[in-house]
Amino acid sequence: AEEDSDFPLQLIGVFQMPSLKSRFAKMGIHIPEILLPEDVDMSKWAVVACDQFSSEKEYWQETENLVGDSPSTLNLILPECYLEAEDKGERVKKINSNMSEYINRKIFKTLEPGFIIVERSTPFVSSRIGMMMAIDLDEYSFAADTNSLIRPTEGTVIDRLPPRIEIRENAQLDLPHILLLINDKNNSIIEEAYNNREAFDSVYDFQLMQNGGTVKGYLIKDEAYLEKICSAFEKLAGNNDMLFAVGDGNHSLATAKEIWEKLKKEGAPEDHPARYALVEVENIFNEGIIFEP
């Protein structure tokens, strides 16, 4: 996350990035600079979210076998099947060490500020689309009586937060599995951008391991199109009391919030990177999302 002043003040049409960032900020949205690995086997880089297969260590052991010595997010997360493990502390230290190593080895490239349209296929649906962006944790609350722009969809169990805080508080990288939901019946934001995906840069397209399907990503960096997205979000916000509902990763987002609140009390600057969390936003009307009782 960079300060407005760090962006070149280049005009494209009638738009100016700092002004656009300010408009997004009123809705709790932040334009991130997303890191992606370079020159790595992406099918080994990407692994399922850490809260999956939490009672099936066999899945994670097989993932270890598949990854081998390749750079992988497996080395940067703690699968929750190990949350109660005796060596959890050592695992967390190793995660932080691996993050530093990957950064020092310069395996990441920094994308230009923007959002990523994500298309995922799975054995269950042929296409599910979302948009990667960052959200402002000051606009999110997990309090039961909250009227914030960003709200949870389940009760937050406070006892679940300390072990997750231990993992995240010294992490240099944000590897989220948080899904936010929007109520966009007109498909005016994510689906509209997806329909224009040929105009955006393709940043990844690969097969996911262990029958996970495929994933594609398209970077939206054009300021004119970002302004179009901003206008659509402004219209959506005007019609909804709550803009984002946390569809998955409630406790991970609550963990990020707790860490940011602690840093604020310690005097962290307003533009500290921990103020923002990377998320994928999805539309509840997208046909790729299946709701079951």
Secondary structure, DSSP 8 states (H G I E B T S, - for coil): ---GGGS----BTTB-HHHHHHHHHTTTEE----EEE-SS-HHHH----TTSSTT-HHHHHHHHHHHTTS--GGGGS--GGGTT-TTHHHHHHHHHHHHHHHHHTT-EEE--S-EEEEEEE-SS-S-EEEEEEEEEGGGB---TT---SEEESS---GGGHHHHHHHHTT-SS-----EEEE--TT--SHHHHHHTGGGSEEEEEEEETTTTEEEEEEEE--HHHHHHHHHHHHHHHHH-S-SEEEEE-HHHHHHHHHHHHHHHHTT--TT-GGGEEEEEEEETT-TT-----
